Amino acid sequence: MIPPSQQNDQPTAESPYSIRFYKHYGHSPAWQLVPQAVNFFEESGFAPRPYLPPPFTDSCVTAIDEDGNAIGFIIYYCGCESWDVTLSFVDSEHRREHIHTALFFALRDKAREQGNIDSITCTTHANNLAAQAAFEAQGRTKEYITYTYSLKDGSDGKSPLRAQ
């Protein structure tokens, strides 16, 4: 019998990875990549310190290589009418291979199939230009810009690095 989490495999024609959905990312290979993602966002200055990962009960869509390892993921919270991306990441060795776009389009297609989802939302740091460019290339629309006035320095004081 095929486990429910693997029934949604969507092998990609041009690459050696598959895309799988999981109800809880804590039960997926993505959980092993989350600390690397959190570290990347903290070191890049794109996240406050301490940056807490999403709850293990959030859903995810994961790109998995031939060896069963996660190479990218999108973790999202399933609301009644909107899904909110809480964390997304692609391993540095697999960037610029369109993995994030494949993951987002799989998520978009799943939301359309469900029928009652009006939108998929996400946020990124103002200096994360690579993420912003990717989101716009995927057809996402920039709707809000948030301003914050910090009363305490919640980070290590480093200014954000430029996106690589």
Residue pairs with C-beta under 8 A, 6 or more apart in sequence:
5 20
5 21
5 22
5 23
5 27
5 28
6 20
8 20
8 21
8 110
9 18
9 19
9 20
10 18
10 19
10 20
10 106
11 18
11 19
12 18
12 19
12 102
15 97
15 99
15 102
16 65
16 66
17 63
17 64
17 65
17 66
17 71
17 99
18 63
18 64
19 61
19 62
19 63
19 64
19 102
19 103
19 106
20 28
20 61
20 62
20 64
21 59
21 60
21 61
21 62
21 106
21 110
22 28
22 30
22 59
22 60
22 61
22 62
23 59
24 56
24 57
24 58
24 59
24 60
25 31
25 34
25 54
25 56
25 58
25 59
25 60
25 62
25 73
25 75
26 56
26 57
28 60
28 62
28 70
28 73
29 62
29 64
29 68
29 69
29 70
30 60
30 62
30 70
30 73
30 75
31 56
32 69
32 70
33 70
33 71
33 72
33 73
33 89
33 91
34 53
34 73
34 75
34 87
34 89
35 53
36 89
36 91
37 53
37 73
37 87
37 89
38 47
38 51
38 53
38 87
40 89
40 92
41 47
41 51
41 125
42 49
42 51
42 155
43 161
44 128
44 160
44 161
44 163
45 125
45 127
45 155
45 158
45 159
45 160
45 161
46 124
46 125
46 127
46 128
46 160
47 125
48 154
48 155
49 154
49 155
49 156
53 87
54 75
54 77
54 86
54 87
58 75
58 76
58 77
58 86
59 75
59 76
59 77
59 78
60 73
60 74
60 75
60 76
61 73
61 74
61 76
61 103
61 106
61 107
61 110
62 70
62 72
62 73
62 103
63 70
63 71
63 72
63 73
63 90
63 94
63 99
63 102
63 103
64 70
64 71
65 71
70 91
71 90
71 91
71 93
71 94
71 99
72 88
72 89
72 90
72 91
72 94
72 99
72 100
72 103
73 87
73 88
73 89
73 103
74 85
74 87
74 88
74 100
74 103
74 104
74 107
75 85
75 86
75 87
75 88
76 83
76 84
76 85
76 86
76 107
76 120
77 83
77 84
77 86
80 116
81 116
81 117
81 118
81 119
82 117
82 118
82 119
82 120
82 121
83 107
83 111
83 117
83 119
83 120
83 121
84 120
84 121
84 122
85 120
85 121
85 122
88 100
88 103
88 104
88 122
90 97
90 99
90 100
100 134
101 134
101 137
101 138
104 120
104 138
105 138
107 120
108 120
111 117
111 120
122 135
122 140
123 146
124 131
124 132
124 135
125 131
125 160
126 145
127 160
127 161
127 162
127 163
128 160
128 163
129 162
129 163
130 163
130 164
131 163
132 142
135 142
136 142
